[in-house]
Amino acid sequence: MYNLLLTILLVLSVVIMIAIFMQPTKNQSSNVFDASSGDLFERSKARGFEAVMQRLTGILVFFWLAIALALTVLSSR
């Protein structure tokens, strides 16, 4: 059981990294102090592909944390 959960955790870690790298960038400007970046703190609702990737990443991280917690409990016994 422990080895299966550890394998799932490792595979899930790679999938989470891929999902994070696939997310589109929010700001194309590299200069934070640029005057054109006035919407830096503006929160706009994600739509389309961006929304799907945010939800998918959140769900994957939730499962990753649950499996990591289960592994911690199993290793303490």
Backbone as a chain_set.jsonl record, in Angstrom:
{"seq": "MYNLLLTILLVLSVVIMIAIFMQPTKNQSSNVFDASSGDLFERSKARGFEAVMQRLTGILVFFWLAIALALTVLSSR", "coords": {"N": [[0.823, -1.192, 0.0], [1.9, 1.229, 0.839], [4.009, 1.571, -1.009], [2.574, 1.732, -3.403], [1.081, 4.114, -3.041], [3.22, 5.875, -2.843], [4.319, 5.709, -5.403], [2.16, 6.709, -6.919], [2.143, 9.306, -5.884], [4.592, 10.308, -6.842], [4.205, 10.193, -9.645], [2.029, 11.905, -9.838], [3.252, 14.251, -9.011], [4.901, 14.88, -11.198], [2.913, 15.277, -13.154], [1.612, 17.501, -12.08], [3.645, 19.423, -12.261], [3.843, 19.619, -15.056], [1.264, 20.582, -15.62], [1.385, 23.073, -14.371], [3.362, 24.382, -15.857], [2.062, 24.534, -18.284], [0.178, 26.494, -18.009], [-1.074, 29.63, -19.093], [0.758, 32.738, -19.289], [0.199, 35.564, -17.177], [0.974, 38.224, -17.331], [2.522, 39.902, -19.845], [4.555, 41.732, -19.844], [7.848, 42.188, -18.755], [8.896, 43.976, -17.01], [8.172, 45.024, -13.923], [7.87, 47.51, -12.795], [7.015, 49.113, -14.764], [5.039, 51.636, -16.295], [2.888, 50.839, -17.768], [1.93, 48.595, -16.6], [-0.318, 48.817, -14.931], [-2.463, 47.286, -14.277], [-1.58, 45.309, -12.621], [-2.332, 44.409, -10.076], [-4.916, 43.855, -10.485], [-7.715, 41.751, -10.457], [-8.819, 39.508, -12.667], [-11.353, 37.426, -13.97], [-10.668, 34.099, -14.764], [-10.909, 32.574, -17.962], [-11.988, 30.086, -20.283], [-9.343, 28.142, -21.548], [-7.467, 28.881, -19.625], [-8.985, 28.908, -17.243], [-9.706, 26.223, -17.064], [-7.191, 25.037, -16.73], [-6.415, 26.176, -14.281], [-8.333, 25.097, -12.521], [-7.837, 22.344, -12.862], [-5.18, 22.173, -11.953], [-5.545, 22.919, -9.283], [-7.165, 20.791, -8.347], [-5.439, 18.616, -8.762], [-3.342, 19.299, -7.002], [-4.712, 19.166, -4.591], [-5.252, 16.362, -4.425], [-2.607, 15.491, -4.38], [-1.708, 16.523, -1.926], [-3.423, 15.111, -0.188], [-2.599, 12.461, -0.62], [0.066, 12.684, 0.207], [-0.332, 13.248, 2.906], [-1.574, 10.848, 3.689], [0.556, 9.098, 3.26], [2.303, 10.026, 5.213], [0.922, 9.372, 7.555], [0.839, 6.578, 7.265], [3.576, 5.979, 7.35], [4.244, 6.609, 9.937], [3.335, 4.616, 11.48]], "CA": [[0.0, 0.0, 0.0], [2.791, 2.386, 0.936], [4.731, 1.72, -2.278], [1.611, 2.176, -4.413], [0.815, 5.536, -2.809], [4.438, 6.624, -3.165], [4.398, 5.761, -6.862], [1.124, 7.641, -7.365], [2.595, 10.645, -5.506], [5.654, 10.718, -7.758], [3.595, 10.433, -10.957], [1.213, 13.106, -9.684], [4.171, 15.393, -8.946], [5.294, 15.209, -12.572], [1.732, 15.8, -13.837], [1.38, 18.852, -11.556], [4.642, 20.306, -12.863], [3.445, 19.843, -16.445], [0.068, 21.436, -15.609], [1.795, 24.436, -14.007], [4.087, 24.971, -16.986], [1.142, 24.738, -19.403], [-0.694, 27.636, -17.759], [-0.626, 30.832, -19.802], [1.264, 33.81, -18.44], [-0.792, 36.608, -16.937], [1.51, 39.526, -17.693], [3.544, 39.758, -20.875], [5.625, 42.684, -19.576], [8.808, 41.664, -17.784], [9.239, 45.055, -16.102], [7.07, 45.224, -12.982], [7.754, 48.922, -12.475], [6.593, 49.802, -15.975], [3.782, 52.372, -16.108], [1.799, 50.152, -18.468], [1.476, 47.446, -15.814], [-1.232, 49.32, -13.907], [-3.417, 46.239, -13.904], [-0.818, 44.249, -11.969], [-3.084, 43.885, -8.938], [-6.311, 43.677, -10.887], [-8.104, 40.342, -10.538], [-9.795, 39.228, -13.706], [-11.802, 36.048, -13.912], [-10.082, 33.261, -15.805], [-11.89, 32.04, -18.896], [-11.513, 29.142, -21.281], [-8.233, 27.248, -21.242], [-6.859, 29.312, -18.363], [-9.842, 28.453, -16.149], [-9.59, 24.766, -16.978], [-5.881, 24.712, -16.17], [-6.412, 26.538, -12.868], [-9.123, 24.092, -11.791], [-7.116, 21.074, -12.921], [-4.027, 22.268, -11.062], [-6.057, 22.891, -7.912], [-7.609, 19.431, -8.03], [-4.249, 17.766, -8.668], [-2.63, 19.638, -5.767], [-5.509, 18.614, -3.488], [-4.98, 14.93, -4.35], [-1.212, 15.33, -3.991], [-1.638, 16.752, -0.48], [-4.112, 14.01, 0.495], [-1.738, 11.284, -0.679], [1.223, 12.951, 1.068], [-0.792, 13.08, 4.286], [-1.759, 9.414, 3.918], [1.884, 8.493, 3.375], [2.832, 10.41, 6.512], [0.233, 8.562, 8.557], [1.297, 5.188, 7.124], [4.982, 5.826, 7.748], [4.374, 6.786, 11.384], [2.899, 3.38, 12.169]], "C": [[0.869, 1.259, 0.0], [3.506, 2.631, -0.391], [3.811, 2.199, -3.394], [1.318, 3.663, -4.263], [2.033, 6.395, -3.142], [4.619, 6.756, -4.673], [3.386, 6.747, -7.432], [1.537, 9.075, -7.056], [3.665, 11.155, -6.465], [5.109, 11.028, -9.15], [2.771, 11.719, -10.915], [2.084, 14.361, -9.603], [4.593, 15.836, -10.339], [4.123, 15.827, -13.329], [1.433, 17.227, -13.366], [2.388, 19.832, -12.153], [4.295, 20.615, -14.309], [2.241, 20.787, -16.508], [0.429, 22.881, -15.269], [2.503, 25.114, -15.173], [3.186, 25.227, -18.181], [0.239, 25.953, -19.215], [-0.166, 28.868, -18.477], [-0.154, 31.9, -18.822], [0.21, 34.905, -18.31], [-0.316, 37.965, -17.44], [2.64, 39.328, -18.692], [4.736, 40.68, -20.632], [6.553, 42.11, -18.514], [9.195, 42.711, -16.749], [8.04, 45.347, -15.2], [6.829, 46.699, -12.713], [7.367, 49.762, -13.684], [5.238, 50.468, -15.737], [2.612, 51.661, -16.776], [1.283, 48.949, -17.691], [0.582, 47.9, -14.669], [-2.242, 48.293, -13.46], [-2.717, 45.059, -13.238], [-1.614, 43.605, -10.839], [-4.558, 43.689, -9.257], [-6.611, 42.191, -11.028], [-9.161, 40.198, -11.624], [-10.121, 37.741, -13.672], [-11.218, 35.266, -15.088], [-11.183, 32.666, -16.671], [-11.209, 31.042, -19.826], [-10.418, 28.237, -20.771], [-7.589, 27.595, -19.904], [-7.67, 28.827, -17.161], [-9.741, 26.95, -15.958], [-8.269, 24.379, -16.331], [-5.788, 25.07, -14.69], [-7.174, 25.513, -12.038], [-8.397, 22.756, -11.738], [-5.924, 21.084, -11.973], [-4.465, 22.229, -9.604], [-6.487, 21.508, -7.476], [-6.415, 18.495, -7.865], [-3.469, 18.033, -7.392], [-3.389, 19.105, -4.554], [-5.235, 17.122, -3.321], [-3.539, 14.662, -3.92], [-1.058, 15.498, -2.477], [-2.296, 15.624, 0.305], [-3.241, 12.753, 0.503], [-0.505, 11.473, 0.198], [0.852, 12.803, 2.534], [-0.991, 11.609, 4.619], [-0.419, 8.703, 4.058], [2.531, 8.827, 4.723], [2.216, 9.574, 7.629], [0.703, 7.116, 8.484], [2.739, 5.003, 7.575], [5.179, 5.982, 9.249], [3.959, 5.545, 12.155], [3.975, 2.347, 12.198]], "O": [[0.612, 2.215, -0.731], [3.598, 3.771, -0.845], [4.226, 2.989, -4.242], [1.307, 4.395, -5.253], [1.897, 7.505, -3.657], [5.031, 7.809, -5.159], [3.712, 7.53, -8.324], [1.311, 9.971, -7.869], [3.637, 12.322, -6.856], [5.508, 12.016, -9.766], [2.814, 12.523, -11.846], [1.684, 15.422, -10.081], [4.636, 17.032, -10.627], [4.308, 16.795, -14.067], [1.042, 18.072, -14.172], [2.022, 20.951, -12.511], [4.438, 21.756, -14.747], [2.199, 21.687, -17.348], [-0.159, 23.811, -15.82], [2.266, 26.291, -15.445], [3.514, 26.065, -19.021], [-0.401, 26.396, -20.169], [1.038, 29.128, -18.476], [-0.605, 31.958, -17.679], [-0.573, 35.138, -19.231], [-1.116, 38.767, -17.921], [3.618, 38.642, -18.392], [5.82, 40.433, -21.161], [6.094, 41.603, -17.491], [9.766, 42.37, -15.713], [7.018, 45.855, -15.661], [5.7, 47.098, -12.432], [7.392, 50.991, -13.623], [4.386, 49.91, -15.045], [1.463, 51.864, -16.385], [0.289, 48.343, -18.09], [0.719, 47.41, -13.548], [-2.818, 48.413, -12.379], [-3.211, 43.933, -13.29], [-1.573, 42.387, -10.666], [-5.352, 43.387, -8.366], [-5.843, 41.457, -11.65], [-10.27, 40.717, -11.496], [-9.261, 36.91, -13.38], [-11.266, 35.703, -16.238], [-12.251, 32.301, -16.179], [-10.017, 31.146, -20.114], [-10.536, 27.638, -19.702], [-7.21, 26.706, -19.142], [-7.096, 28.382, -16.167], [-9.696, 26.46, -14.829], [-8.229, 23.491, -15.479], [-5.152, 24.35, -13.921], [-6.711, 25.106, -10.973], [-8.348, 22.112, -10.69], [-5.686, 20.104, -11.266], [-3.824, 21.576, -8.78], [-6.204, 21.094, -6.351], [-6.379, 17.68, -6.943], [-2.981, 17.096, -6.761], [-2.774, 18.642, -3.593], [-5.01, 16.658, -2.203], [-3.279, 13.714, -3.179], [-0.365, 14.715, -1.827], [-1.788, 15.22, 1.351], [-3.156, 12.061, 1.518], [-0.07, 10.533, 0.863], [1.643, 12.285, 3.322], [-0.623, 11.163, 5.706], [-0.277, 7.803, 4.886], [3.229, 7.994, 5.302], [2.914, 9.126, 8.538], [0.941, 6.489, 9.516], [3.079, 3.959, 8.131], [6.191, 5.528, 9.783], [4.209, 5.443, 13.356], [3.772, 1.259, 12.736]]}, "num_chains": 1, "name": "protein.A"}
